Amino acid sequence: MPERHPGTTHLLRYFEYDHLPQRLQAVSKPCAELAQELADALPDGPELTAGLRKLLEAKDCFVRAALDTTPKES
């Protein structure tokens, strides 16, 4: 597999979610999976970088929205 552009790898690292509490991982994980799927399918370039950046912004919004909810009792 060819080495990725530094801009692509830089953005992909922000999709990691293992450090988050379980309830926030559930929100973040689908975005991380989509980011990786798209990075695997598309060539490096400004449009991929822009798309990943926008997806990252959306993921951050979703996680913040989840922070505003009360965790469900188990």
URJOZI-V531897 format. One record per helix or strand of 2 or more residues. SS is the DSSP state (helix for helix, strand for strand). FROM is the first residue (numbers start at 1). TO is the last residue. If there is no record, write none. Layout:
ss from to
SS FROM TO
SS FROM TO
This chain:
ss from to
helix 6 15
helix 22 41
helix 46 67
